[in-house]
Amino acid sequence: MILLLKLILAHLIGDFGLQFTKWVDHKREYGLRSGYLYAHVAIHALVTLLLLWPEISKDLFYLWIPLIILITHFIIDAGKLIFRKNTGSRSFERNAFYEQVLFFTDQSFHLLVIFAIWFWIDKEASVLLSMLFTEHNLLLLLCIFILTQPAAIIIKILIAGWLPENESKEKKTLANAGKLIGILERLFVFGFVVSGNWSGIGFLLAAKSVFRFGDLKEKEGIKLTEYILIGTLLSFGLSMLVSLLFMELQGFVE
């Protein structure tokens, strides 16, 4: 486990602690011609080497790890820069969603490499993974996933026929903000129910009502008020249903 923790720490130091805004901007502008790209990759390998020095001093086999990190990190970062250039930087400037997807995809590939190295070298990795992916944890992940995008799509379909016509054409809200708020509120409700803190749901509902009151008062639309209320109640109801099912099914998987 210590190997995995060291590799993740080295990645965080290299990607966030020792990479500066100037470097990022220069790489975006010049791509593979940027010297900061190669400096950034070298720093990753060096930090990994320093953190793994106790293991390397005992077994030179661990020298392969910084080398693998060096090569794979360059391939992933170079691929990101090439993709960004081919897609067009203006697309990312116009839509922050593209930038978010690119960032998390990049980080996911780096973490996949780290976990692959850990699984390859550490004999305890398979044991720890089997302990992690238990029936209880898989059920938990399933319920959490249901309450994200699938629940958002289901609720959207259920209330699509009630959306006021004048609201469907307006784009005065942040892109995907409503979807994200819905996902977060369902996850909070799930956490409250599973932990037995039902009063937290009332607090969450009250807080959302306070923030929404200004919008509804400004719009002065009864249809919009009813539309939002239906969506909120469906969201909370679905969250509580999934939470109760999770608690009920725990007895079968334990």
C-alpha angles and dihedrals in degrees: 000000000000090000091057092048092050092050093049091047091050090051093050092048093048098043101037110013101044102029115088131202091247090057093049093049092047092051092049091052101042102024114190090002092066114106089206089069092062092041089052093051091046091052090054091053092045095050090047089050093051095048092047094044094108090055093042092051088058099040124017089205087084089067086081091069099066088045092052090047090050094052099040094044091053092048093049095045093044090049090052092051093047092048091048092050094048093046093048127251091238090066090059093045092052096045120036088193090074090053091050093050092048092049096050092042090053092049092046092055091050091050091047089057091049093050091046091054091047093048091048097051108025112074090199092059096087091048092050092046091052088051090049097048097056123148090256094053093045090051089050092051091048092053093046091050092049089056093054122055099349092054091046091054093046093051092045091054093046095053099032092103092056099053108121110246095232091054096050091065098046122091102189097126130079115275111269090350093126092050092049092047089051093050092049094048092051092050090049091050090049090052092047094050096044091048091047093243098132092158089067089067090059090050091050093049091048092049092051091048091053093052093044094047093079092051094048093046091050094049093043089202121143091192092055090048091052092045092054092044093052091049093048094048091047090050094049093042093051090048093052091046093053090045093052091046089051092052091046094048093048089080091059097050099043 
